[in-house]
Amino acid sequence: MIYDLHSHSTSSDGQLSPADLVTRAKDKGVDYFSLTDHDTISGLSAAEAKAHELSLSFITGVELSTQWRDYNIHIVGLNFDPENATLFNGLKNQQDARWSRYEKTIEILEKDNINDTNKQILKFAGDAVPGRPNFARFLVENNHCESYSEAYKHLSLHGKYYINPGWEYMSYAVNWINKAGGIAVLAHPDKYGMGKPGLKAFLREFKNAGGLAIEVCYGAGSKAAMSKAAHLAREYDLYGSVGSDFHRPGSPGIELGRVKPLPRNIKPVWEKFNDL
């Protein structure tokens, strides 16, 4: 069986619609699939309907942006009730934070004499709340930055266009997932630059908050990173998850269903799906 439990559609920062994403997953041989858009579940109903049509097993999902100490940490929620009130209210707050960041970023750009941004950026974003990828594209295509790396440098921490989004604390976000009957998963653990001591401190708090799993195999993860994630899963008695973190066709090395299988000594997160 092929599992892909981390992917994105046009409901956040992906390039394919929820239905088209599910169709591609089916074409790539995926058996169990989850759509995990950033801080929104607006694409789940369309994705689930298409999955049912194609006889593809569908798992509800979301990727929550959270704060832990000075780090922005992504927590994937899997197999939850999308109608749960606690989760619904939490997601509303996340969307409000995203819109606030968007408006403040527009203000900063205008102070830097970069005007007429709204129309283009909203077009880039489509169905989603505009985010950093949309601003980066605007800056590059309008010759305000020479490259995407330069654009992201300006939009990231300490950059001149950076806005602190004020994400919810990690423990609160994990609670939203748990209240909805789901499983909280630490996404791509090598992407935060915490170092081994920081990551271990995080995992202790994550488990205390009710977190159950860690992504061990993921699209952009190196062999060394996945080996470290597997070691952490064993050390902290966490379930292992897998996901491509697919956003768009043509991304080097990233494709739906193209994820290494979990090591045999790691408990698969899908073993918990029927328990909840």
Phi and psi in degrees as a GROMACS rama.xvg file:
@    title "Ramachandran Plot"
@    xaxis  label "Phi"
@    yaxis  label "Psi"
@TYPE xy
-106.571  122.31  ILE-2
-107.724  137.877  TYR-3
-137.492  104.434  ASP-4
-113.565  30.105  LEU-5
-159.174  110.365  HIS-6
-159.475  166.249  SER-7
-136.868  145.856  HIS-8
-122.013  -173.581  SER-9
-66.1896  -8.10737  THR-10
-71.9923  -16.2381  SER-11
-131.819  -107.899  SER-12
-115.526  23.9018  ASP-13
-89.8172  169.985  GLY-14
-100.484  -21.7738  GLN-15
-102.056  147.614  LEU-16
-65.236  160.331  SER-17
-53.3118  -43.8855  PRO-18
-66.4597  -42.5863  ALA-19
-66.7928  -34.2785  ASP-20
-64.0217  -44.7048  LEU-21
-63.4448  -41.0715  VAL-22
-60.3718  -42.9424  THR-23
-64.947  -40.5396  ARG-24
-59.3393  -43.8608  ALA-25
-62.0862  -44.2712  LYS-26
-63.1551  -28.8346  ASP-27
-88.9739  5.87901  LYS-28
87.2767  12.9134  GLY-29
-70.7454  136.856  VAL-30
-100.29  -38.6156  ASP-31
-125.655  126.135  TYR-32
-133.518  142.961  PHE-33
-133.672  132.923  SER-34
-92.2709  122.508  LEU-35
-126.533  65.7446  THR-36
-67.8277  157.605  ASP-37
-71.6124  112.743  HIS-38
58.4659  25.8297  ASP-39
-153.018  148.076  THR-40
-118.746  20.1586  ILE-41
-64.8607  -22.656  SER-42
-92.3512  -3.10601  GLY-43
-65.4441  -42.0638  LEU-44
-63.8148  -43.0463  SER-45
-66.1813  -40.0336  ALA-46
-66.4556  -42.1068  ALA-47
-66.3899  -38.6957  GLU-48
-62.4033  -44.1972  ALA-49
-66.6627  -39.235  LYS-50
-61.8101  -41.2991  ALA-51
-62.7747  -41.6706  HIS-52
-61.6689  -35.9223  GLU-53
-96.4108  5.01707  LEU-54
57.7428  43.2106  SER-55
-108.017  127.816  LEU-56
-68.3749  125.826  SER-57
-114.644  134.32  PHE-58
-116.582  126.532  ILE-59
-61.9878  144.934  THR-60
-155.553  162.105  GLY-61
-161.393  152.473  VAL-62
-118.534  113.803  GLU-63
-95.7695  133.124  LEU-64
-85.5347  125.185  SER-65
-134.528  168.449  THR-66
-116.119  135.063  GLN-67
-141.074  117.487  TRP-68
51.9049  -124.905  ARG-69
-99.3556  16.649  ASP-70
-110.512  144.843  TYR-71
-95.285  115.01  ASN-72
-114.519  136.889  ILE-73
-98.8652  127.335  HIS-74
-116.491  120.992  ILE-75
-87.5901  133.548  VAL-76
-106.422  134.289  GLY-77
-128.579  146.18  LEU-78
59.3957  47.6056  ASN-79
-110.57  170.31  PHE-80
-84.5548  111.708  ASP-81
-69.9609  -9.35916  PRO-82
-98.717  5.35575  GLU-83
-64.9062  132.783  ASN-84
-67.3101  -39.1015  ALA-85
-62.7258  -45.8254  THR-86
-66.0768  -42.6713  LEU-87
-57.3916  -46.8203  PHE-88
-67.3256  -37.699  ASN-89
-63.4299  -42.8753  GLY-90
-66.2126  -35.4001  LEU-91
-61.2739  -43.5372  LYS-92
-62.3241  -38.4795  ASN-93
-65.0028  -42.2427  GLN-94
-65.5182  -39.2105  GLN-95
-60.7741  -40.3018  ASP-96
-64.8855  -37.7531  ALA-97
-66.3925  -42.9962  ARG-98
-64.6202  -39.185  TRP-99
-63.0487  -42.9243  SER-100
-62.1111  -40.9299  ARG-101
-59.4446  -49.2888  TYR-102
-63.9311  -40.0239  GLU-103
-69.1046  -34.8216  LYS-104
-66.3417  -40.2449  THR-105
-57.84  -43.6954  ILE-106
-61.793  -42.3094  GLU-107
-64.8188  -41.9807  ILE-108
-62.7856  -41.1999  LEU-109
-64.9783  -35.8593  GLU-110
-66.5826  -23.6394  LYS-111
-94.5388  18.1793  ASP-112
63.0454  30.4088  ASN-113
-107.191  103.72  ILE-114
-113.561  178.284  ASN-115
55.3806  43.2233  ASP-116
-90.7502  -32.71  THR-117
-52.9135  -53.3495  ASN-118
-60.7223  -46.5794  LYS-119
-65.2847  -46.1997  GLN-120
-67.608  -40.108  ILE-121
-62.8386  -35.9867  LEU-122
-65.8505  -43.672  LYS-123
-58.5693  -40.0202  PHE-124
-73.2862  -26.4347  ALA-125
63.1161  -119.506  GLY-126
-81.6021  -10.5061  ASP-127
-98.7574  164.81  ALA-128
-69.4231  130.366  VAL-129
-58.4864  138.087  PRO-130
-131.539  -169.137  GLY-131
-58.5174  -38.9255  ARG-132
-59.2452  -35.0243  PRO-133
-70.571  -40.7498  ASN-134
-65.8397  -40.6915  PHE-135
-61.7327  -43.6762  ALA-136
-61.5827  -42.7067  ARG-137
-60.6315  -45.8473  PHE-138
-63.4305  -38.4671  LEU-139
-74.6594  -47.1821  VAL-140
-69.3406  -20.8176  GLU-141
-103.772  15.495  ASN-142
62.2081  28.5671  ASN-143
-86.8234  -19.6901  HIS-144
-137.295  147.834  CYS-145
-80.7045  -22.9842  GLU-146
-150.165  164.553  SER-147
-66.7384  -34.3405  TYR-148
-63.3403  -39.1121  SER-149
-65.6127  -42.4665  GLU-150
-61.6229  -46.0381  ALA-151
-67.5442  -30.4574  TYR-152
-61.9049  -41.1093  LYS-153
-69.1913  -30.1198  HIS-154
-91.6024  -6.37878  LEU-155
-98.7055  174.592  SER-156
-48.8943  131.021  LEU-157
76.848  -2.56124  HIS-158
-78.9252  159.598  GLY-159
-71.9321  -16.0289  LYS-160
-110.794  14.2893  TYR-161
-77.2049  135.325  TYR-162
-124.399  126.175  ILE-163
-68.5686  116.145  ASN-164
-72.8988  -16.6037  PRO-165
67.4824  48.12  GLY-166
-63.6326  159.722  TRP-167
-68.4044  153.844  GLU-168
-64.2975  145.468  TYR-169
-52.6902  -45.5601  MET-170
-62.664  -35.0845  SER-171
-67.6581  -43.7451  TYR-172
-63.9601  -40.5204  ALA-173
-60.5071  -39.1195  VAL-174
-63.3559  -38.8718  ASN-175
-57.9421  -45.8678  TRP-176
-63.7251  -44.5478  ILE-177
-65.0117  -40.3634  ASN-178
-62.0182  -29.8643  LYS-179
-86.3404  6.9319  ALA-180
79.2159  18.625  GLY-181
-103.158  -170.781  GLY-182
-120.3  127.892  ILE-183
-92.2777  129.197  ALA-184
-126.104  130.167  VAL-185
-72.9457  119.952  LEU-186
-82.8561  148.456  ALA-187
22.9108  74.6453  HIS-188
-62.2669  -15.3534  PRO-189
-89.0998  2.35052  ASP-190
-94.0323  4.46311  LYS-191
-107.329  -8.98926  TYR-192
64.561  30.884  GLY-193
-81.527  -26.7962  MET-194
80.891  163.811  GLY-195
-60.9685  -46.4669  LYS-196
-62.412  -42.4465  PRO-197
-65.5708  -41.6206  GLY-198
-64.7417  -38.717  LEU-199
-67.2026  -40.5802  LYS-200
-62.4091  -41.4284  ALA-201
-60.9769  -47.2082  PHE-202
-63.1385  -33.4526  LEU-203
-63.0159  -45.7773  ARG-204
-69.2422  -37.1524  GLU-205
-59.9115  -46.4005  PHE-206
-65.7557  -41.0196  LYS-207
-62.6634  -30.4607  ASN-208
-79.4987  -11.9875  ALA-209
111.917  7.9268  GLY-210
-68.4343  140.866  GLY-211
-118.252  -17.8529  LEU-212
-145.86  165.493  ALA-213
-138.643  140.533  ILE-214
-70.8706  122.191  GLU-215
-100.162  -41.6066  VAL-216
-119.963  121.349  CYS-217
-148.213  157.722  TYR-218
-49.1836  -50.0246  GLY-219
-95.6493  6.48023  ALA-220
-77.3711  135.313  GLY-221
-76.5466  166.269  SER-222
-59.8144  -39.9977  LYS-223
-66.3131  -41.1302  ALA-224
-64.5509  -40.6059  ALA-225
-70.1552  -33.7925  MET-226
-64.417  -41.3987  SER-227
-65.2934  -40.8688  LYS-228
-63.4513  -39.2224  ALA-229
-64.2318  -40.9303  ALA-230
-61.8474  -42.4197  HIS-231
-66.4438  -37.2128  LEU-232
-60.1469  -42.5675  ALA-233
-70.0634  -43.473  ARG-234
-63.7023  -37.6577  GLU-235
-105.055  12.8208  TYR-236
52.3838  51.5806  ASP-237
-106.36  149.157  LEU-238
-73.4143  153.577  TYR-239
-103.32  139.567  GLY-240
-120.705  162.687  SER-241
-135.513  145.019  VAL-242
-172.344  144.589  GLY-243
-75.4865  -23.6622  SER-244
56.3685  41.6455  ASP-245
-69.7577  133.749  PHE-246
-118.571  -38.8883  HIS-247
-158.903  150.987  ARG-248
-62.2767  145.927  PRO-249
90.9151  -1.99236  GLY-250
-69.4274  125.975  SER-251
-56.4225  122.671  PRO-252
76.507  1.87585  GLY-253
-121.628  123.177  ILE-254
-151.866  148.361  GLU-255
-56.9086  130.576  LEU-256
81.0885  -10.0741  GLY-257
-92.0431  73.2231  ARG-258
-133.102  136.874  VAL-259
-63.8518  145.766  LYS-260
-70.2585  154.874  PRO-261
-62.9215  143.389  LEU-262
-57.7343  148.551  PRO-263
-62.9668  -26.3641  ARG-264
-91.0106  14.8662  ASN-265
-108.594  131.955  ILE-266
-72.7043  121.778  LYS-267
-68.8559  136.996  PRO-268
-62.2291  -29.0553  VAL-269
-68.4974  -13.3422  TRP-270
-64.0267  -23.2458  GLU-271
-86.5656  -13.5603  LYS-272
-59.8246  -40.269  PHE-273
-80.8421  -9.69887  ASN-274
-84.458  -14.6443  ASP-275
